[in-house]
Amino acid sequence: MISSRMTVAAHILSMVHIFEGQVTSEYIASSVNTNPAVIRKLMSMLGKAKLIESRPGVTGIRLLKPVSQITLLDLLRAVEPPEKQDLFSIHQNSNPDCPIGSNIQDVLHGSLSHAQSELERSLAQTTLEHVVQEIKKRSKMV
């Protein structure tokens, strides 16, 4: 099951873009309403994914790609381990002697794989640029 890390990562990168990097982890944490340590951990993951560059203790975070080239799928992959990126998890300990238990995994696999693919396709089509534009429009920052 996907956690909220991806949405917090979008929050972080949106703030970095909108405020042109002149934000601290404390300021971002106050916007997210979480602990600055959580923000710093996610920023470290975003840095390892080559999406941002920052220096601890110094205001000066910068995006390493234009927002038009960063997708929500990029964010998911940056902050979630591969085993946590799947929307669905199929129970693996069904009773093989039961007609339902022996078949349910195979029956559900195709449908759930298709749903996962559609999710990833949708995330790949949504850029951070779109997110930022919507934020600006809704908050009348345009």
C-alpha positions as CSV (number, residue, x, y, z in Angstrom):
1,M,0.0,0.0,0.0
2,I,1.4,3.4,-1.0
3,S,2.1,5.8,1.9
4,S,1.7,9.6,1.9
5,R,5.4,10.1,1.2
6,M,4.8,10.8,-2.5
7,T,2.3,13.5,-1.8
8,V,4.6,15.1,0.8
9,A,7.4,14.9,-1.8
10,A,5.2,16.8,-4.3
11,H,4.5,19.3,-1.5
12,I,8.3,19.8,-0.9
13,L,9.2,20.2,-4.6
14,S,6.2,22.5,-5.2
15,M,7.4,24.8,-2.4
16,V,11.0,24.7,-3.6
17,H,9.8,25.7,-7.1
18,I,7.4,28.4,-6.1
19,F,9.7,30.0,-3.5
20,E,12.7,29.5,-5.8
21,G,14.6,27.4,-3.3
22,Q,14.5,30.0,-0.5
23,V,12.8,27.6,2.0
24,T,14.1,25.6,4.9
25,S,13.1,22.2,6.1
26,E,11.5,23.8,9.1
27,Y,9.4,26.1,6.9
28,I,8.4,23.2,4.6
29,A,7.6,21.1,7.7
30,S,5.3,23.9,9.0
31,S,3.4,23.8,5.7
32,V,3.2,20.0,5.7
33,N,2.4,20.1,9.4
34,T,5.0,17.5,10.3
35,N,8.4,17.3,11.9
36,P,11.4,18.8,10.1
37,A,13.2,15.5,10.4
38,V,10.6,13.9,8.2
39,I,11.1,16.6,5.6
40,R,14.9,16.2,5.7
41,K,14.6,12.5,5.3
42,L,12.4,12.9,2.2
43,M,14.7,15.6,0.9
44,S,17.6,13.2,1.2
45,M,15.7,10.6,-0.8
46,L,14.8,13.3,-3.4
47,G,18.5,14.2,-3.6
48,K,19.5,10.6,-4.1
49,A,17.0,10.4,-7.0
50,K,18.7,13.5,-8.5
51,L,15.6,15.7,-8.2
52,I,16.9,18.3,-5.8
53,E,20.2,19.5,-4.4
54,S,20.4,21.1,-1.0
55,R,23.0,22.0,1.7
56,P,22.1,21.3,5.3
57,G,21.7,24.4,7.4
58,V,21.7,26.7,4.4
59,T,18.7,28.1,2.6
60,G,19.2,27.1,-0.9
61,I,17.4,24.1,-2.2
62,R,17.2,23.8,-6.0
63,L,15.5,21.5,-8.4
64,L,17.8,19.6,-10.7
65,K,15.1,19.2,-13.4
66,P,12.5,21.6,-14.7
67,V,9.0,20.9,-13.1
68,S,7.8,20.0,-16.6
69,Q,10.1,17.0,-16.5
70,I,9.3,15.7,-13.0
71,T,6.3,13.4,-12.9
72,L,4.4,12.0,-9.9
73,L,5.7,8.6,-10.9
74,D,9.3,10.0,-10.5
75,L,8.3,11.1,-7.0
76,L,6.8,7.7,-6.1
77,R,9.9,5.9,-7.2
78,A,12.1,8.4,-5.4
79,V,10.5,8.0,-2.0
80,E,8.9,4.6,-1.9
81,P,10.9,1.3,-1.9
82,P,9.9,-0.9,-4.9
83,E,7.9,-3.3,-2.7
84,K,5.8,-0.4,-1.3
85,Q,5.0,1.1,-4.8
86,D,2.2,-1.4,-5.5
87,L,-1.3,-0.2,-4.8
88,F,-2.5,-3.8,-4.2
89,S,-1.0,-6.7,-2.3
90,I,-2.3,-10.3,-2.9
91,H,-2.5,-12.5,0.1
92,Q,0.0,-15.3,-0.4
93,N,-1.0,-17.8,2.3
94,S,-4.3,-19.1,0.9
95,N,-5.2,-22.7,1.5
96,P,-4.2,-24.7,-1.6
97,D,-6.7,-27.4,-0.8
98,C,-9.6,-25.0,-1.0
99,P,-11.1,-24.3,-4.5
100,I,-11.1,-20.6,-3.8
101,G,-7.8,-20.4,-2.0
102,S,-6.0,-22.3,-4.7
103,N,-7.2,-20.0,-7.5
104,I,-7.9,-16.6,-6.1
105,Q,-4.4,-15.3,-6.6
106,D,-4.2,-16.1,-10.3
107,V,-7.7,-14.9,-10.9
108,L,-7.0,-11.5,-9.2
109,H,-3.5,-11.0,-10.6
110,G,-4.4,-9.8,-14.1
111,S,-7.0,-7.3,-12.9
112,L,-4.8,-5.9,-10.2
113,S,-1.8,-5.8,-12.5
114,H,-3.9,-3.8,-15.0
115,A,-5.0,-1.4,-12.3
116,Q,-1.4,-0.9,-11.1
117,S,-0.3,-0.2,-14.7
118,E,-3.1,2.4,-15.1
119,L,-2.1,4.1,-11.9
120,E,1.6,4.3,-13.0
121,R,0.5,5.5,-16.5
122,S,-1.6,8.3,-14.9
123,L,1.2,9.3,-12.5
124,A,3.7,9.4,-15.4
125,Q,1.4,11.8,-17.2
126,T,1.0,14.2,-14.3
127,T,4.0,16.6,-14.0
128,L,5.0,18.7,-11.1
129,E,4.4,21.7,-13.5
130,H,0.7,20.8,-13.5
131,V,0.6,20.5,-9.7
132,V,2.3,23.9,-9.3
133,Q,0.0,25.6,-11.8
134,E,-3.1,24.2,-10.0
135,I,-1.7,25.4,-6.6
136,K,-1.0,28.8,-8.0
137,K,-4.5,29.0,-9.6
138,R,-6.3,27.8,-6.5
139,S,-4.4,30.1,-4.1
140,K,-4.6,33.0,-6.5
141,M,-0.7,33.2,-6.7
142,V,-0.8,33.5,-10.5
